[in-house]
Each structure stands twice: as C-alpha cells, then as structure tokens.
Amino acid sequence: MDFEKNVNAIIKGLHEHTGIIIVPSDTVDRKPDYPYISYKIVSAANNAETFSLTDEPIPSTDPRFEYDVLTTRTEQPYFSLSINTYSDCEIAAYGIANKARDWFTFHGDQFFVELNIVVVKTGNVSDRAHQIVDDFENRYGFDVRIRAARAISKRVEGIESYDLTNGTVKTVFP
C-alpha cells in the first residue's frame, strides 16, 4: 500500500466530487475562504486482523542452487480519516458534509475499486462546531475507515537438500 498515494488520490477524488477546496486540518497556513473541507489522518496503517503468507519459487541468486523462495505477507491494514466541512452558513456546512459522505458511501465506489481500497465504515455526520472567542465556526464532519491491500516480500535462500543426522539439520551442497 502506498499510503501517501492513496490519501492524495482520495482527497483529489473528494474534491472532484464536491467542487470544494480541501486542506489538511492541522496546518499553520491561512485558512481558505468558506466553504472548504479539511481532513486529518486520525490513524494510519493500523495492523490488519488477518494476513496470509505465500511462498513462490524464484531463480536463485546463488549459482549453487536452482531456486530461492519469495515469501510474501499480504494483509489489509486500515487507516482512518476525519473529514470536516466549514461554511459561513450552518446548513451549507451540513449539506457539504452529507455530499462528502455520499461520495465515500456511494458515488466513489468505482474510484475506490480502481485504487484497490475499500471503505469499511463511514460514520454519521455530526455537529463539530467550534467556538472562536465570541463566535462559532460552523463545522460538520464524520470519520471514515479505509482498508488497503499491502504486500511485503522477502527472498529466502533455498536449500536444495538436507540430511537429518542426530536431530540437527545439515545442508548438503551438490
């Protein structure tokens, strides 16, 4: 899984669907004019509950052996994004949040298939208004959990044959 590539693609896809500028939540840059959407990675590459291991013979790099083994661990870790929408109008912020949520739950399905990721859970849109001095910032948002396939591999040098003598493994080279 290319985490950065996936997050950037998701943000781009969400922007194309909503037509609203999207910025990271935690930034020192000046906030854009209303309306806008912010995102925050609230958890990244959490452990997958399950994984699989596969072994595949590959040509050996050692001239004494014909094959090595490529062992691959395949898993589907998840990451979570928090999406917030901002507007000078509370109803508009709510509407933008619902449009963004609709993209994760329905409109973006083919987009996610092409990225080889799955939206596992999309939370409810909730009021996330924030008091700034004597004023409130109209903000609505939701969290979304996404799984992405991840595979890591390593080469294991092959042993062409072995001889068990006295309970120990002895490598026999041809």
C-alpha positions as CSV (number, residue, x, y, z in Angstrom):
1,M,0.0,0.0,0.0
2,D,1.3,3.4,-1.0
3,F,-0.3,5.3,1.9
4,E,0.6,8.8,0.6
5,K,-0.6,8.0,-2.9
6,N,-3.9,6.6,-1.6
7,V,-4.6,9.6,0.7
8,N,-3.7,12.1,-2.1
9,A,-5.9,10.2,-4.5
10,I,-8.8,10.2,-2.0
11,I,-8.5,13.9,-1.4
12,K,-8.4,14.6,-5.1
13,G,-11.4,12.4,-5.8
14,L,-13.4,14.0,-3.0
15,H,-12.5,17.5,-4.3
16,E,-13.7,16.5,-7.8
17,H,-17.0,15.2,-6.4
18,T,-17.7,18.2,-4.2
19,G,-16.0,21.0,-6.1
20,I,-14.9,22.3,-2.7
21,I,-11.2,23.1,-1.8
22,I,-9.7,20.6,0.7
23,V,-6.9,21.3,3.1
24,P,-5.2,19.4,5.9
25,S,-6.7,20.1,9.3
26,D,-3.5,20.7,11.2
27,T,-1.7,23.4,9.2
28,V,-0.3,26.8,10.0
29,D,-1.2,28.1,6.6
30,R,-4.0,30.6,6.3
31,K,-7.5,29.1,6.2
32,P,-9.2,29.3,2.8
33,D,-12.4,31.3,2.3
34,Y,-15.6,29.5,3.0
35,P,-16.8,26.9,2.2
36,Y,-14.0,24.4,2.5
37,I,-13.3,20.9,3.7
38,S,-10.4,19.7,5.9
39,Y,-9.1,16.2,6.5
40,K,-7.0,14.7,9.3
41,I,-5.4,11.3,9.3
42,V,-6.5,10.1,12.7
43,S,-4.9,6.6,12.5
44,A,-2.5,5.3,9.8
45,A,-1.7,1.8,8.7
46,N,-3.2,0.0,11.7
47,N,-2.5,-3.7,12.0
48,A,-4.6,-5.9,10.0
49,E,-6.5,-8.6,11.9
50,T,-5.6,-11.3,9.5
51,F,-2.9,-11.9,7.0
52,S,-1.7,-14.6,4.6
53,L,1.7,-15.9,3.8
54,T,2.6,-17.3,0.4
55,D,5.8,-18.9,-0.9
56,E,6.8,-18.9,-4.5
57,P,9.9,-20.4,-6.1
58,I,12.2,-17.9,-7.9
59,P,15.5,-18.2,-9.6
60,S,18.3,-18.3,-7.0
61,T,21.0,-15.6,-6.9
62,D,23.4,-18.3,-5.7
63,P,24.9,-20.3,-8.6
64,R,24.9,-23.4,-6.4
65,F,21.1,-23.5,-6.2
66,E,18.4,-23.5,-8.8
67,Y,15.7,-21.8,-6.7
68,D,15.2,-19.5,-3.7
69,V,11.8,-18.8,-2.2
70,L,10.0,-15.5,-2.3
71,T,7.9,-15.3,0.9
72,T,5.1,-12.7,0.7
73,R,2.9,-11.4,3.6
74,T,-0.4,-10.0,2.3
75,E,-2.6,-8.0,4.7
76,Q,-5.3,-5.3,4.6
77,P,-4.4,-2.7,7.2
78,Y,-6.8,0.2,7.7
79,F,-6.4,3.9,8.2
80,S,-9.0,6.5,9.3
81,L,-9.7,10.0,8.1
82,S,-11.6,12.7,9.8
83,I,-13.5,14.9,7.4
84,N,-14.8,18.3,8.4
85,T,-16.7,20.9,6.4
86,Y,-16.8,24.6,7.0
87,S,-19.1,27.3,5.9
88,D,-20.4,30.7,6.9
89,C,-23.8,29.1,7.0
90,E,-24.6,26.1,9.3
91,I,-27.0,24.5,6.8
92,A,-24.5,24.8,4.0
93,A,-21.7,23.1,6.1
94,Y,-24.2,20.3,6.9
95,G,-25.1,19.9,3.2
96,I,-21.4,19.8,2.1
97,A,-20.7,17.2,4.8
98,N,-23.5,15.0,3.5
99,K,-22.3,15.4,-0.1
100,A,-18.8,14.3,1.0
101,R,-20.2,11.4,3.0
102,D,-22.3,10.3,0.0
103,W,-19.1,10.1,-2.1
104,F,-17.5,7.7,0.4
105,T,-20.6,5.6,0.8
106,F,-21.9,5.5,-2.8
107,H,-20.6,7.8,-5.6
108,G,-17.0,6.9,-5.1
109,D,-17.4,3.1,-5.2
110,Q,-15.7,2.6,-8.7
111,F,-13.0,5.1,-7.7
112,F,-12.1,3.0,-4.7
113,V,-12.2,-0.2,-6.7
114,E,-9.6,1.3,-9.1
115,L,-7.4,2.2,-6.2
116,N,-7.8,-1.3,-4.7
117,I,-9.0,0.1,-1.4
118,V,-12.3,-0.5,0.4
119,V,-14.3,1.9,2.5
120,V,-15.1,-0.2,5.6
121,K,-17.1,2.2,7.7
122,T,-18.4,5.8,7.3
123,G,-19.6,7.5,10.5
124,N,-22.6,9.7,10.8
125,V,-22.4,13.4,10.0
126,S,-22.3,15.3,13.3
127,D,-22.1,18.9,14.5
128,R,-18.5,19.8,15.2
129,A,-19.0,23.5,15.7
130,H,-16.1,25.2,17.3
131,Q,-16.2,28.4,19.5
132,I,-13.7,31.0,18.4
133,V,-13.6,33.8,21.0
134,D,-17.2,35.2,20.9
135,D,-18.2,33.4,17.6
136,F,-18.9,29.9,16.4
137,E,-17.3,28.3,13.4
138,N,-20.0,26.3,11.5
139,R,-18.5,22.9,11.1
140,Y,-19.9,19.4,10.4
141,G,-18.0,16.2,9.9
142,F,-17.6,12.5,10.0
143,D,-14.9,9.8,10.2
144,V,-14.2,7.2,7.6
145,R,-12.2,3.9,7.9
146,I,-10.5,2.6,4.8
147,R,-8.7,-0.7,4.1
148,A,-5.9,-1.0,1.5
149,A,-4.1,-4.1,0.4
150,R,-0.5,-4.3,1.4
151,A,2.1,-6.9,0.5
152,I,5.7,-7.2,1.7
153,S,8.1,-9.8,0.4
154,K,11.5,-11.2,1.2
155,R,13.8,-13.6,-0.5
156,V,14.7,-16.7,1.4
157,E,17.7,-18.6,0.2
158,G,16.8,-22.1,-0.9
159,I,18.2,-25.3,0.5
160,E,18.3,-27.9,-2.3
161,S,18.5,-30.8,0.1
162,Y,19.2,-31.6,3.7
163,D,20.2,-34.5,5.8
164,L,18.8,-35.0,9.3
165,T,21.6,-36.5,11.4
166,N,21.4,-36.7,15.2
167,G,18.4,-34.3,15.4
168,T,20.2,-31.5,13.5
169,V,19.8,-30.1,10.1
170,K,22.9,-30.5,7.8
171,T,22.9,-28.7,4.5
172,V,24.1,-30.8,1.6
173,F,25.5,-28.9,-1.3
174,P,25.5,-30.5,-4.7
